[in-house]
């Protein structure tokens, strides 16, 4: 057996072939433009949103075969890319008659989805986090000032 004192560590973590293969990926992921987009907090994983749509259509609590899950995945991809109006296109393609209310409903669903997404993005911005931190600090300052009113020499709280 070798002895600890005689062990010499090789600092070549990757072979030169592996290193050359992964270097372009590493350089792309560390590009300044990509990192700047992540600074503002707009780095939500779109796959999570897509998966949420699939399981909303066919919940995991309801037994479904692979065919149903595949159909749900295709519908989810369509809704994810096109919005709720894709439902109208699908219904129209199978011969359904669609009225004004169906179009209005899909328009409102898409409008609500965009409004919620913009609101969540705004809450995630660096400026919003700083503002919330400042408001919290101001609230603590107000509480400390109020505490000073009720605590001090000559104040009798037995009344």
C-alpha positions as a Python dict, from the first residue, in 0.01 Angstrom:
ca = {
    (1, 'X'): (0, 0, 0),
    (2, 'X'): (106, 356, -65),
    (3, 'X'): (184, 595, 210),
    (4, 'X'): (22, 934, 253),
    (5, 'X'): (359, 1110, 258),
    (6, 'X'): (451, 967, -81),
    (7, 'X'): (118, 1045, -255),
    (8, 'X'): (142, 1306, -529),
    (9, 'X'): (-185, 1449, -658),
    (10, 'X'): (-229, 1493, -1030),
    (11, 'X'): (-399, 1827, -1090),
    (12, 'X'): (-532, 1733, -1431),
    (13, 'X'): (-903, 1702, -1346),
    (14, 'X'): (-1001, 1647, -1710),
    (15, 'X'): (-817, 1503, -2001),
    (16, 'X'): (-730, 1756, -2270),
    (17, 'X'): (-996, 1605, -2501),
    (18, 'X'): (-1273, 1647, -2242),
    (19, 'X'): (-1150, 1995, -2156),
    (20, 'X'): (-1161, 2103, -2521),
    (21, 'X'): (-1510, 1952, -2561),
    (22, 'X'): (-1662, 2138, -2262),
    (23, 'X'): (-1474, 2467, -2299),
    (24, 'X'): (-1722, 2619, -2554),
    (25, 'X'): (-2018, 2534, -2328),
    (26, 'X'): (-1842, 2684, -2026),
    (27, 'X'): (-1756, 2998, -2222),
    (28, 'X'): (-2115, 3033, -2345),
    (29, 'X'): (-2258, 2992, -1993),
    (30, 'X'): (-2018, 3248, -1850),
    (31, 'X'): (-2083, 3507, -2123),
    (32, 'X'): (-2145, 3855, -1986),
    (33, 'X'): (-2474, 3899, -2175),
    (34, 'X'): (-2621, 3581, -2027),
    (35, 'X'): (-2510, 3668, -1675),
    (36, 'X'): (-2657, 4019, -1704),
    (37, 'X'): (-3000, 3872, -1787),
    (38, 'X'): (-2987, 3664, -1467),
    (39, 'X'): (-2907, 3963, -1243),
    (40, 'X'): (-3259, 4107, -1250),
    (41, 'X'): (-3420, 3788, -1129),
    (42, 'X'): (-3586, 3697, -1459),
    (43, 'X'): (-3440, 3348, -1470),
    (44, 'X'): (-3753, 3141, -1406),
    (45, 'X'): (-3714, 2793, -1543),
    (46, 'X'): (-3965, 2772, -1828),
    (47, 'X'): (-3971, 2393, -1800),
    (48, 'X'): (-4131, 2427, -1456),
    (49, 'X'): (-4413, 2635, -1605),
    (50, 'X'): (-4459, 2389, -1888),
    (51, 'X'): (-4469, 2093, -1648),
    (52, 'X'): (-4722, 2277, -1432),
    (53, 'X'): (-4948, 2312, -1737),
    (54, 'X'): (-4925, 1940, -1814),
    (55, 'X'): (-5021, 1836, -1461),
    (56, 'X'): (-5298, 2095, -1453),
    (57, 'X'): (-5456, 1926, -1756),
    (58, 'X'): (-5404, 1571, -1629),
    (59, 'X'): (-5342, 1571, -1251),
    (60, 'X'): (-5108, 1312, -1105),
    (61, 'X'): (-5384, 1215, -861),
    (62, 'X'): (-5599, 1081, -1146),
    (63, 'X'): (-5470, 762, -1311),
    (64, 'X'): (-5385, 829, -1677),
    (65, 'X'): (-5213, 628, -1945),
    (66, 'X'): (-4922, 747, -2154),
    (67, 'X'): (-5156, 845, -2439),
    (68, 'X'): (-5346, 1089, -2216),
    (69, 'X'): (-5023, 1236, -2078),
    (70, 'X'): (-4885, 1275, -2434),
    (71, 'X'): (-5203, 1457, -2542),
    (72, 'X'): (-5181, 1677, -2231),
    (73, 'X'): (-4816, 1754, -2312),
    (74, 'X'): (-4907, 1860, -2666),
    (75, 'X'): (-5194, 2078, -2544),
    (76, 'X'): (-4968, 2228, -2274),
    (77, 'X'): (-4699, 2308, -2533),
    (78, 'X'): (-4961, 2478, -2751),
    (79, 'X'): (-5102, 2682, -2462),
    (80, 'X'): (-4751, 2767, -2341),
    (81, 'X'): (-4653, 2899, -2685),
    (82, 'X'): (-4981, 3045, -2815),
    (83, 'X'): (-5195, 3120, -2509),
    (84, 'X'): (-5555, 3021, -2438),
    (85, 'X'): (-5671, 3109, -2788),
    (86, 'X'): (-5518, 2782, -2909),
    (87, 'X'): (-5816, 2608, -2746),
    (88, 'X'): (-6041, 2788, -2993),
    (89, 'X'): (-5828, 2672, -3284),
    (90, 'X'): (-5844, 2313, -3161),
    (91, 'X'): (-6220, 2325, -3112),
    (92, 'X'): (-6269, 2486, -3453),
    (93, 'X'): (-6056, 2218, -3619),
    (94, 'X'): (-6287, 1943, -3490),
    (95, 'X'): (-6593, 2128, -3617),
    (96, 'X'): (-6722, 2302, -3304),
    (97, 'X'): (-6920, 2624, -3341),
    (98, 'X'): (-6768, 2900, -3131),
    (99, 'X'): (-6947, 3211, -3015),
    (100, 'X'): (-6840, 3550, -2891),
    (101, 'X'): (-6827, 3437, -2526),
    (102, 'X'): (-6567, 3169, -2602),
    (103, 'X'): (-6343, 3423, -2775),
    (104, 'X'): (-6391, 3675, -2494),
    (105, 'X'): (-6314, 3414, -2228),
    (106, 'X'): (-5986, 3316, -2396),
    (107, 'X'): (-5890, 3681, -2442),
    (108, 'X'): (-5948, 3749, -2072),
    (109, 'X'): (-5754, 3437, -1970),
    (110, 'X'): (-5455, 3547, -2177),
    (111, 'X'): (-5479, 3903, -2047),
    (112, 'X'): (-5489, 3779, -1686),
    (113, 'X'): (-5195, 3546, -1746),
    (114, 'X'): (-4985, 3831, -1885),
    (115, 'X'): (-5084, 4067, -1602),
    (116, 'X'): (-4991, 3810, -1338),
    (117, 'X'): (-4658, 3734, -1511),
    (118, 'X'): (-4570, 4105, -1531),
    (119, 'X'): (-4663, 4155, -1164),
    (120, 'X'): (-4449, 3860, -1054),
    (121, 'X'): (-4159, 3981, -1267),
    (122, 'X'): (-4189, 4327, -1114),
    (123, 'X'): (-4186, 4181, -761),
    (124, 'X'): (-3872, 3987, -846),
    (125, 'X'): (-3672, 4287, -964),
    (126, 'X'): (-3381, 4411, -762),
    (127, 'X'): (-3544, 4751, -720),
    (128, 'X'): (-3858, 4595, -570),
    (129, 'X'): (-3652, 4392, -323),
    (130, 'X'): (-3461, 4704, -219),
    (131, 'X'): (-3787, 4898, -178),
    (132, 'X'): (-3938, 4622, 39),
    (133, 'X'): (-3625, 4617, 254),
    (134, 'X'): (-3641, 4997, 297),
    (135, 'X'): (-4009, 4984, 392),
    (136, 'X'): (-3939, 4713, 648),
    (137, 'X'): (-3656, 4923, 794),
    (138, 'X'): (-3883, 5230, 812),
    (139, 'X'): (-4153, 5027, 990),
    (140, 'X'): (-3898, 4910, 1246),
    (141, 'X'): (-3784, 5270, 1300),
    (142, 'X'): (-4146, 5376, 1363),
    (143, 'X'): (-4188, 5095, 1616),
    (144, 'X'): (-3869, 5201, 1796),
    (145, 'X'): (-3993, 5561, 1811),
    (146, 'X'): (-4325, 5444, 1957),
    (147, 'X'): (-4138, 5236, 2214),
    (148, 'X'): (-3947, 5547, 2323),
    (149, 'X'): (-4280, 5719, 2395),
    (150, 'X'): (-4384, 5449, 2641),
    (151, 'X'): (-4052, 5382, 2807),
    (152, 'X'): (-3837, 5631, 2988),
    (153, 'X'): (-3767, 5801, 3321),
    (154, 'X'): (-4070, 5946, 3496),
    (155, 'X'): (-4327, 5744, 3304),
    (156, 'X'): (-4562, 5560, 3538),
    (157, 'X'): (-4750, 5269, 3384),
    (158, 'X'): (-4953, 5187, 3696),
    (159, 'X'): (-5232, 5424, 3598),
}
